[in-house]
Amino acid sequence: MKRRAFLHGAGLSLLALGNGDRILQLPARWQRAAAVLAESSARKLAFLVGIDRYSHLQPLRGCATDVQRQRELLLSRFGFQPSDVLTLTNEQAEREAIETAFTEHLIEQARTGDVVVIHFSGYGSQVPLHTGQIADSVASLIPVDGNAGQSGETNHLLLETLALLARSLSTDKVTLVLDTSHNSSGQTLQGNLRLRALPDPARVAVAADELNYRNTLRRKFDSPMQALLEGNKLLPGLWLTAAGAGQLAAEAEWGGFSAGLFTYTFTQALWHAVPASSVQIDLARSAQTIERLTGRLQQPQLSGRATAGKPLYAYYLQPDAISADGAIAAIEKDGTAVVRLDGLPLPVVREYGSKSLLAVVAPDREGPIARLKVSAREGAIAKTQLLEESERDLLAVGQRVREALRVLPRDPGLTVALDPELGRIERVDATSALNSFPEVSAVVAAGESAADCLFGKVPAVEGGRRNSILDSGYSLFSIGGVPFPNSVGAQAEAVKSAVYRLAPKLKTLLAAKLWRLTANEGSSQLGLRATLEAIAPDKRLLLRRQTLRPLSPPFPDGSQTPLALANNRLPLLSVREQICYRVENYDERPLYLLLLGIDSGGNAIALLSPQPDSADAGGAATLNDITIAPGTTRLLPDPAATSFEWIVPGPVGLAEIYVIASTAPFEQTRGVLAATPHPRGEGERIVDLDDPLEVARALQQDLQSADAEASATGDSTTYALASNSWATLGFVYQVG
């Protein structure tokens, strides 16, 4: 097939990507508005590549999904025209086709001031420039035809070639998003995550055609781009990479679909971006979620010449004020609206239930123009029905939706993945023991389906490779393979003994899952901001979170957005440092507050406010509500109102804390917390929770009871939470 004919076909096929035979079209009024805007503003071009089906490699599963997510974001959130977004997936993405498409779709069309977005999801590697000389290996991307053919050469796309192509553009407003890795670990899985780097680097030299093409591009410039790649800061435009040098990039199963960790979390952050945001802040949101799952295995990076100046908007485009949780992807003949829920947090989309309500919003209208009820969901795609049939003519493909009512299962369990390094008998015994606990709903093989945690042995590594013979005792891990604190057993421990020993950890993990399911920073309609602060020995601001949807007035300090993370890493607190949370209520209503979570030692904790002299002999007490009036600020705990000091106790590890606000008292939760033994004394204090799962279930009931519509929707198998009655802000930080 000739190149131009191939590219023309690819451009047409992208219109139906992910929607069967339904062609996506933007609403007529949006098309008219875009046409007017195009006369006076820059053109926006995108080239997206995703490869799952490699004939010569273990298939990946989330790269085509990444392309779909990125494309939907560009169309529905950033106003790209469908004809300006070119995608190549799977068998289309040969090396020569990628380079030709870049030239014809981007270089030949982009003009000064235009915006260009380039995305690649697939395998990456290191490839030698000369066969057998591994020391001269350079970073590469692997196209679908990247295997060594009869010529004995590796048909990779050099990262330097990509940089030279980007430098050939007439515009400097170019963003490259690379959800891949060039570092080999010798494995295809890390925990329950699938890695996007070759298990073993290529040993055969890169193809002569690729080297000749690179050299042709080199001659256009004074210096080769390889030196710039090594320096990063001089790369053209803005480079967003899934992982740093020497790190791994991963994808995961999320319940009905797979996606790259980086692509999912970054695009989700952009759905919720506000006009005052920046790419640094959007990347920080992505980094926080990824580090909670993988530790420091994968840390997204921002580089390129553009980063040398002031903070930038993602894709060089200021987001409008209409943040969203997704968009209408298709409207079927019977009126069913197919909605992509790409703005929902990762833990939530997997459990999102029928009867959830979505409000349809439009840039030219105040308030929702219609409401949709979820009738079915597969992965991140929901089928919905109008609550009012008379509103059918108001719906159009591309309209954004916002969450109004979240319906969740009342008793979700944990899905536990089993480390593939476990022997057959170990897997049988572990499955039998885990299934005996009510907190566990399923036991699966690692990498095959979505999971909440992983059971296995702490790996022993020799020469950069795992030696399972030397593995330590059994433990529970995050899905990225990070051991949970205080969960590693003795090396000679039997499998069933290990599972029974870990029973309390399973309860804590399930409680944490339920707390994460309430996270709604992007969709809450309450006005709330919270800042984690160190107050001794030195005062410093560490991490800020706020609800993004309410239109808030400027704060006294002039800031309206979260603090960006330094180098996209979580804030680091020292053991023995004193901390508190500064909470600001910019809602019109008084709010009730709750603070709880998991400390770096894996212990569930909560903030209590006992009434003076109310503790009984067992340590239980009557608790006060913790409230905050409209337009006011308070500290949790407040050093001026209590003798208690929240001192970070250690050990080294991650802490995960939630500040939760509701328009109604936490009556059920307060009752459960009141029975928690705690040291005598007056004022607010942090205590350990004996039964965090009971607290989590009481919290769900309280959040549902805060809204009449939610209370009427929830039933014996589900909870319903109204976005106008609660807000949950999550904080993840490192103790070291």
N, C-alpha and C positions, 0 to 999 in steps of 0.2 A: 504494500500500500504506500502511495506517495505521502510524503510528510504533511503537505498542506491538507490533503484529503483526510488524513488521519486526525490532524488537529481539529479540522472542522467537525468531524464526527464526535470527537471528544467534547468539544464545546457544546454540541447539541445534547449529548447524553447527560451532561452535568445538570441540565434543567430538571431531569427526572430523578436525580440521585436520591435514593432513599424513599421515594414516593411511588414506586411501581410505575404505572402508566399515567399518573397524574402530573401534569406540567405545573411547576410552581410559577405563579405570577404575583407581583406586588399589587396592592390595591390601586385602582385607577387614580385616586386622588394623590397617592404617594408617588405614582409614576409622573403625574403632572408637576408635583412639587419638585421632584428630583430633576425633571427636565429644565425647569426654571433655574434651579440651583446650579445645574451643570453649565449654564451659560456664563455664570460669573464665578465659578469655583473650579478647583482642580479635579481632574479625573481620578478615579480610584480603581486600580487594577490589582488582581490577585491571581496567584498561581499556586495551586495546592496539590501536593503529591502524597499519596498514602499507599503502602504496599503491604499486604498481608500474605498473599499467596505466592511464596517463592518456591519454585519447583525444586531447587537444590538445597533448601534449608528448612528447618522446623518452621511451620507456618506461624505467623503472628495473627492476632485476632482483633486488635483495636485500631489499626491504622486507617482503614476506610471510615470507621466511626469518627476518628479525629478530623478527617476531611469534611465529613458531614457537619460536625459541630462547628468547625471553623467557618464553613461556608454559610451556615444558617446565621451565625453571629454577624458576619460581614454584611449579609443582605438585610437582616431584620433589625440589627442594632446600629450599624454604621453606614447604612444607605448605599452599599455597593449595588450596581446594576448586574443582573444575572449574566448578561453577555460579557461582562468584564471580569468574571470569575471563572478561570479555566481550571479544571481538575483532571488529573491523571491518576488512575487507581489500578492496582494489580497488573494485569498483562499489558496495559497501556503504557506503563511507566518504565520503558526501556531507557538505557542511558542516552542514546542518541535522540530519542523522542523528548526526553526531559530537556536536553540542551537546545534542541530545535524550538521547543515550545517556549522556553525562556526567551530566546532571541525574537521569535515572531510575535509572541503575545505581550512581552514586556519591553524589551529593548527597542523594538521597532515602533511601539505605540506610546510609551511613556515620554512625557515632556517635562521640562523644568517646572517644579512645583507640584507635579502629580504625586499621588500616594500609591506606593506599591507594597503589597504583602506577599511574602513567599513562605510556604509551609512545607515541611517534609516530615513524614512519619514512616519509619521503617527501620531496617537494620543499619547499623554503622559499624565501622571497623578501622583497623590500621592496615595499610597495604604497603609492601616494599616497592621502592622505585626500581629495584633490580632484584631478580629472583635470588632467594637465599640470603640476601643481606637485610636481615630484620632490623638492624640498627638504623637504616635509612627510611623506615616506615613513616608514612604520613596518614593523616586522618582522611577517611573516605565515607561516602554514602553508598549503599548497595542498591542499585536498581534491580528490577525484576530479572534482568538478564545478566546479573553480576557475577555468575559463576565462571570459573576458568574453562574456556572452551577448548577446541582442538588445537588452537594456537598456543595453549599453555600459558595464556595471560589472563589476569583478573580484570574483568570489565567493570570496575568500580568508577563512580563519579567522585573525583578528588574534591575535598572541601576547598582547596585552593581554587579549583575551576569555578566553583559556585561563588566564591568571593570575587573572582575576576569578572564573572558575569554581572554580579551586583554592582561592581565598580563601573561597568560599561553603561549603566543606566544614565539617562540624562537628568534624572532627579536624584536628590540626596535624601528624599523622604521615603526610604526603603526599610522595611522590617523583615527580618528572616527569623522564622520560628522553626527550630530543629528539635523534634521530639525523638531523639535517638542517642546512641552512646558509641564512643569509639574505644572504650576500655573493655577488654575481655576478662571475664571472671572464670572461664572454664565451665560455666553452668548455663542452662537455659532458664532455670527458675531461681528466684531468691525469695524464700518463704512461699507465699501464695502468688507472687508476682512473676510475670513473664518478662525476661530481659530483652532489650532491643540492641544487643551487641552480639557479634559472632562469638560463640563459645571459645573458639580458638582463632587467632588472627590469621589472615591470609599469608601464605609463604611464597606465593607466585607473584611475580611483578605485575604492575598495572599495565593495561593494554597500551600498545604503541599509539593507537588512534586517540586514546584519551590524553596521552602525553603530548602528542602533536597538537591537539585542540587546545590544551592548556598553554602550550608554548606560543601558539598563535595569539591567544589573548594576552599573554605576558608582554608581547612585543608592542602592545598598545600603550604600555605604561613604563615608567622609568625603573621600577623595582618590582621583583617578584612578590606575589601576595603571601607566599609561605612565611616570610618574615613578619608580615602584618598579622597573620593568623596566630603566630606565636606571641605577639604583643597584645592582641585583642583590641586595644584601645584605638587603633588606627583602622580597624575594619570599617568598610563603608556602611553608613546607616546605623540601624539598631539591630543587635543580634540577641535573640532570646533562646537560650539553650536549656534543655531539660536537666542537664547535669554538668558539673564542673569537670575539669581535667582529672582523670583517674577515677571518676565516679561512674555509676551505672544509671541508665534510664530504664524505666519499667512501665508495663501496662498491667491492667488487672481486670478480672471479671467483676461486674457490679450488679449482677442479677438481671439476666436477659440481654446483656450487651457487654462488650469489652471496650476499653478506652485507655489511652495513655494517661498516666498520673498527671503529667505536666499539662497536656492539652486540656484535660477535663477541668482541672482546678483553675487554670489560667483563664480559659474561656468562661467558666462560671463566674469568676471574679469580674470579668468585663461585662457580663449581663447586668451586674449590679453597680457598675462604675457610675460615679456622679461627676458633674462638670468640674468640681474642685479636685478630682482625683488625678493620679499620675501613674505612668507605667511602673514606677518604683513601688508604689503602694499596691497596685494590682498584683505585681509579682510577689510582694511580701505576703499577701493573702494566700497565694498559691503555695509558697514555700512553707507556711505554717502548717497547712494540711498535709503536705508531703512529708515533712520532717516528723510529724506525729506517727506516720505509718512506717517510715523507713529509717528513722534516725538520720545519720549523716551519710547514708548510702547514696542518696540523690538530693542534690540541692540546686535548684534552678539558678541560672546565671544570666546577668545582663551585661552586655559588652558592646563595643563598637564606638566609632568616632562620635556619634551623637550623644553618648553618655557623658562626654566631657563638659557639657554645658548645664543649664538649669534643668529641673525635672521636666519630663516630657509626657505628653499624652500617649497612651498606647496607640500604635499605628499612626501616630502624628495627627490623630483626630480627636477633638474634644467630644466626649459623650454628651448627649442631651440629657435632660432631667427625667426622661421617661425610662428609668431602669425597669427591668422586668425579670420574670422567672422563666420565660420562654416565649414562643410565638406559634401562631397557627401555621401549620405546614401544608394543610390541604383541607378542602371542604368536600365531603362526599355528597352524592345525589340525594340521600335521605336527610341531609342537614347535619350529619355528624361532622364535628370539627376535629381534625387530627392535630394534636398539639405536641410540639417538642418541648420537653421540660428541661432545657439545657441550663437553666439558671438555678436549679435546685441543688443544695449541697449533696455530696456523695452519699453519706449515710441515709439521707432522707429519700432520695429518688428510688432506692431499692425497696423501700417499705411503703411507698406512697399508695394510698388506698382509694378504692371506689368511693364515691360521694364527696371527694375533695372538691372544693369550689375554686374556680379561677375567674378573675375579673378581666375583661377585655378592655384595653386602654388604647387611646390614639393620641398622637401629638397635638391635634387640633381640637381636642375635647377635654374639658375638666371632668374628672371622675370617670368611673367605668361606663362603657356604652352597652355592655351586656355581661351576663354571668354564665359560665359553663360549669356543668357538673361532670366529673370524671366517671365514666361508665366502665372503662377497662384500661389496662396499661400493660405494655410490653416493653421492658427496659425503660428508656427515658421518653417513650412515645405513648401518649395517652389518647384514647378516643373519648370525646366529650359530647354532651348534649346541652342545648340551650335550656335555661330555666324558663324563659319566656319565648314561646314560639314566634311571637310577633317581632322579635328582634333579629330574625334570620337574615333579613336584607342588610343588616348593619355589619355582618361578619365579612371578612375578606382575608385571603391568604397574606401572611406577612404581619398581620396585627399582633402586637405584643400582649402577653397575658401576665397578670400578677396573682400570686397566691392570696386567696381570701379565707379559705378554710382547709386545714390540713387534717386528713383522716389517716390514722395509724393503727396497726394491729395492737390489741390490748396486751397480748402476751407473746411478743416475738421472742424467739430463742436465739441462742448462739449457734452459728455454723462453724464447726471446727475442722480445719484442713489438717491432713496428716503429712508430715515430712516424707518425701519420696525416698529418703535414705533409710527409713525404718524397714526392717525385714518383714516378711509376710506374717509371721507369728506375732510380731510386735504390733502390726497394724490391726490384726484380728482382735488381740487383747485390748488395745486402746479403743477400738470402735465399740466393743462390748461394754467397757467400763464407762466411756463417755456417754453412751446412750442411756445409761442408768440414771443420769441426773436430769431433773426437769428443766434446768437452765439450758440444756443442749437440745436443739431441734434437729440437727443433721451433722453427720460426719462425712467428709468428702476427701478425695485425693487432691493434693496440692496442685494448683494451676488449672483445675478442671471446672470450677464454679466459684461463685462469690463466697467469701468466708469472712468471719469476724476475727479469727485468731488462728494460730497454728500450733499443733502439738508435735514435739520432736525432741531431738537431742541438740545440745549446744555444740556447734561444729568445731572441729579442730582443723586448723589450716596449716599446711606445710608448703613452702615454696609457692604461695599464692593459690594453692589448690586444696580442696577439702580432703581430709583423710578420715573417713567415717570410723575407722578402727579405733582412732584415738578420741572420738567424740566424748564429751562430758555427759552429765546426767540429763534426765528428761526435764523439759520446761515448757511453758507456754510462751508464745512469741506473737508479736504483731504480725500482720500479713506481710510486712516487709522483712521479717526475720529478726526483729529486735527482741531479745528476751525481756519479759516483764519483770519488774523488780521483785527480788526475793522469791523467785519461782523455780530456781535451778536446784535439782536434787542430786543425791550422791550417784556416782558412776555405776554402782552395783545395784541400784534400786530397780525393783520389778516394775513393769509397765502399769499394772493395775494399782499397785501401791502409789505410784507417782500420780495417777489420775485422782485417786481419793485424797491424796495430800493437797492437790490443787483445787479441790472443790470450793473452798472459800474464794479463790481467785476467780473462778467461773462466775460466782455471784457478783463480784465487783465488776468484772468485765461486762456482764449483762446490764448492770446499773449504769455504767458509763455509756453503753450503747443507747439506752433509753434517754439519757441526758442529751446525747448528741442528736437524737431525733427531734429534740425541741429547738435546735439551733435555727435562728431565723433572722440573723443580722440584716440580710438583704431584703426580706419580705415583711418584717414587722412594721406596723403602722404606729407603734408607740415611739415617742421621742426620748431616746435614752443614749447616754454615752458613759463609758467607764474607762478609767485609765489605771493601769498597774504602776504603782510608784514605789521606789525604794526610799525610805525615810531615815535610815540609819545603817551604817555610820555616815553615809553620804546620801544626799537627796538627788534623785534622778528619775526621769520619766522612762519607763521601760516598754510599755505596750498599750495602745489605745484601740478600743473597739466602740463603734456606735451604730445605731440603726441608720440605714442609708436612705430609706424611702421617704420619711417625713421631711418636708421642707423646713429646715431649721434656721433660725437667725444666727448671725455670727456669734461665736463664743467670746467671752472677755479676752481670752488670749489670742484671738484672731484666727484660731485654727478650726477647721470644720471636717478634717479628714483624719484617718488613723495615722499613727506614727509609722513611717517606713522602717523596716528592719535593716540594721547595718549589715551589708554584704548578703542580704537575704537570708540571714541566719536568725534563729530565735534569740530573744534576749537572754543573757546569761546572768543568773543570780548567784551570789556566793552563799555558801552555808554560813549561818548566823547573821545574815542580813535581815533587817526589819522591813516589812512591806505592808502596804495597804492598797485598797482600791478606792479611787475617787469617782463617785457616781454622780452624774448630772441628769436631772429630769427636765427636759425641755418640752414635755407634753403638757396638755392643759388639765390633766387629771393627777391626783395623788397616786403614787404607785407603791405596791408592796414588793419588797426585795427579798431575795434568797441568794446565798452564795454557797456553792458546794463544788466538789470535784475530787480529783485523785492527785495526791502529792507525789513527789519524786520517788518515794519509797513504795508506791503502789497502794497506799492506804486511802480509803474513802474518808473525806473530811467535810465538815459543814460549819458555817458560822451560826452560833446561837446567841440569843439575847435573853437570858433568864431573868425573871423577876427577882428582886432582892429577897433573900431569906426564904425562897420557895422550895429549895432542894430537900428531898426526903433522904432517908438513911441510905438508899441505894444510889443516890446521885441524880435522880430524875428531878425535873423542875418544871414549873409553869413558865412558858416562854412569852415574851413580848413579840408583837409584830414589828418587823423592821420596815419602816416606811420612809418615803421621801416626798415632800410637797412639790407642787408644780413650780418650775423655775428656780429650784434650789439645788444645792450641792451638799453631799455628805460623804464621809469616809467610812469604809468598812475594813476592819473595825476602826472606830474613831478614837485615836489616842487621847483626845481631850475628855472622853466620856467613859473610859475604862482603864483599869490598871493593866489589862492584858496587852502584851506586845506580841504581834505575829512575827515570830522569828523563823526564818527558813531553816528547817531541821536537817536537810539532807535526806538520803545520800545523793550522790551524783545521779542524774537522770532527768527525765521529762516530767513536768507537772502539767495537769490539765484542769483548769478551773472555769466554772461558769457563773456569771452574774445573771440572774433571772428576775424579771420584773413582771408584775401582773396588776391588772386593774382591780382584782379582788384578793382578799386575804388567802394565805396558804393554810387553810384550816386543817385539812387532812395531813399535810406535811408537818405542820407544827405539832400536831398530836403525836406523830411518830417520833419526831425529833425530841419531844419533851421526855420521852422514855429513855433517851440515850444518856447513860451515866457520864458525868463530866465533873471536873474539879470544882470545888466550892469557890465562890467569889462573885463579885458584882460586875456587871457590864458585859459587853459582847466578847465572845471568845471562840476560837477554833477548836473543834473536838473531833475525835475519830468516830466513825459510824460503825456500829456493830453489824447492822443489816442495811447496807446501802440499797439493796434491791427493793426492800419495803419502802424506803424513802422515795426511790425513783417512781414506783407505782403510785404512791400517794400524790406525788407532784403531778403526774399525768391527770389524775382525777381533779385536782385543784385547777389546773389550767383549763380543763374542759368546762368546769363549773363557772368559770369567769364570764362566759358568754352564753346567752339564751339559745342562739341558733346552734352553737356547738353542742350544748347539752341535749338538744332535741335530735341531733344527728348521730351522736355516739350511741353505741348499743353494747350488747354483752360481749362482742368480739372486737370492738374498735373504740378508740378515743378520737374525739374531734377537737381541734384547737383553732380558735379564730385569731387571725393575724392582727386584728385591731384590739386585742385584749392581753397580749403577752409579747415579751421580747427575751431572747436568750443570747447573750454575748459570750463567746468562747475565748479563753486565753490559754495558750500553750507556751511554756518557757522552759529553759534548760537550767538545771541546778548543777553547779560545778565548782 
